Amino acid sequence: MTFFRHRHILLKVNRSELKRTYRAGWGTVLLGALATIAGIIGNLVIDFRFLGYFAIYFIPAVVGGMLMYFRIPMLKGMLILIDRSLERISQWRLGVHEKIAEIRSVRAVVFVGLERCRASLRRLTTSTAMKTATIFWFSASIRRKIRRMT
């Protein structure tokens, strides 16, 4: 009830324009707060174990009230975290696109026989992806050295 009194005072001060069926004066609010505090102290004097029972109800009420009070800042914080993680994902995605473009622009050197070379050139010249083709003819001695290396 004391906690309820705090909320009532907050409404009375911050939202006085709200329509309410019953309006309590400041004296009534303070008298109610003092009565509930006296009741809590009286119960503690009778038996100290009552504090544990009181905490079982009080702590969840305070946590629930604070969650409701701070819900907008918490949601804004969650949005900031989501924005930062999406920004990192976007940067990673751009890096992947750049890597794909880099891989696609790599030039390749292929060693093939004469017949395979002609067939490959026919296919490559009709391809839109080919930029340039450079053909190297090796002498028989160099071809033998290459075969020994492989």
C-alpha positions in Angstrom: 0.0 0.0 0.0 2.9 2.4 0.7 4.2 1.7 -2.8 0.7 2.4 -4.1 0.8 5.7 -2.3 4.0 6.6 -4.1 2.3 6.0 -7.5 -0.7 8.0 -6.4 1.5 10.9 -5.5 3.3 10.7 -8.8 -0.1 10.8 -10.6 -1.3 13.6 -8.4 1.8 15.7 -9.2 2.5 14.8 -12.9 -0.9 14.0 -14.3 -3.4 16.2 -12.4 -5.5 16.7 -15.5 -6.6 13.0 -15.6 -10.3 12.5 -14.8 -10.8 10.3 -11.7 -13.9 9.2 -9.8 -12.3 9.9 -6.4 -9.8 12.5 -5.5 -7.8 12.3 -2.3 -6.3 15.3 -0.6 -2.6 15.5 0.5 -3.6 14.9 4.1 -5.4 11.7 3.3 -2.6 10.4 1.1 0.1 11.1 3.8 -2.1 9.6 6.6 -2.6 6.4 4.5 1.1 6.2 4.0 1.9 6.6 7.7 -0.8 4.0 8.5 0.7 1.4 6.2 4.3 2.0 7.4 3.0 1.7 11.0 1.4 -1.6 10.0 4.6 -3.0 8.5 6.6 -2.0 11.5 4.0 -3.5 13.9 4.0 -6.8 12.0 7.9 -6.9 12.2 7.7 -6.3 16.0 5.2 -9.1 16.4 7.2 -11.6 14.4 10.3 -10.9 12.3 9.6 -13.8 9.9 6.8 -11.7 8.4 9.5 -9.7 6.7 10.2 -12.7 4.4 6.5 -13.0 3.5 6.4 -9.3 2.9 9.4 -9.5 0.6 7.8 -12.3 -1.4 5.0 -9.9 -2.5 6.9 -6.6 -2.4 10.0 -7.5 -4.5 7.9 -8.7 -7.6 5.7 -5.6 -7.2 8.7 -3.3 -7.3 10.3 -5.1 -10.2 7.1 -5.0 -12.2 6.6 -1.4 -11.4 10.1 -0.5 -12.5 9.8 -2.6 -15.7 6.7 -0.6 -16.6 8.3 2.7 -15.7 11.5 2.1 -17.6 10.0 0.2 -20.6 10.5 3.0 -23.1 14.2 3.5 -22.3 14.7 -0.3 -22.4 12.9 -0.5 -25.8 15.1 2.3 -27.1 18.2 0.5 -26.0 17.0 -2.7 -27.7 16.5 -0.7 -30.9 20.0 0.7 -30.7 21.5 -2.8 -30.2 19.5 -4.1 -33.2 20.6 -1.1 -35.4 24.3 -1.7 -34.5 24.0 -5.4 -35.2 22.3 -4.8 -38.6 24.9 -2.3 -39.5 27.6 -4.9 -38.9 25.7 -7.4 -40.9 25.4 -4.9 -43.7 29.2 -4.2 -43.7 29.9 -7.9 -43.7 27.5 -8.3 -46.7 29.3 -5.6 -48.6 32.6 -7.3 -47.9 31.2 -10.5 -49.4 30.0 -8.7 -52.5 33.5 -7.1 -52.9 35.2 -10.5 -52.5 32.8 -12.1 -55.1 33.7 -9.2 -57.5 37.4 -9.7 -56.8 37.1 -13.5 -57.5 35.2 -12.9 -60.8 37.9 -10.5 -62.0 40.8 -12.9 -61.6 42.7 -13.8 -64.8 43.5 -17.5 -65.3 46.3 -19.2 -67.2 45.5 -22.6 -68.7 48.1 -25.0 -70.3 46.3 -27.2 -72.9 47.2 -28.9 -76.1 46.6 -27.3 -79.5 43.2 -28.9 -80.2 42.0 -28.1 -76.7 43.3 -24.6 -77.0 41.3 -24.0 -80.3 38.1 -25.4 -78.7 38.6 -23.3 -75.6 39.2 -20.2 -77.6 36.0 -20.8 -79.5 34.0 -21.1 -76.3 35.8 -18.1 -74.7 35.3 -15.8 -77.6 31.6 -16.3 -77.4 31.5 -15.7 -73.7 30.7 -12.2 -72.4 32.8 -12.7 -69.3 36.1 -12.9 -71.2 38.1 -9.7 -71.3 41.4 -10.8 -73.0 43.1 -14.0 -74.0 46.8 -14.3 -74.3 48.2 -17.4 -76.0 51.7 -18.7 -75.3 53.3 -21.3 -77.5 56.0 -23.4 -75.8 58.7 -25.3 -77.6 58.9 -29.1 -77.2 61.7 -28.9 -74.7 59.8 -26.5 -72.4 56.7 -28.8 -72.7 58.8 -31.8 -71.6 60.0 -29.8 -68.5 56.5 -28.9 -67.6 55.3 -32.5 -67.9 58.2 -33.6 -65.6 57.2 -31.0 -63.0 53.6 -32.2 -62.8 
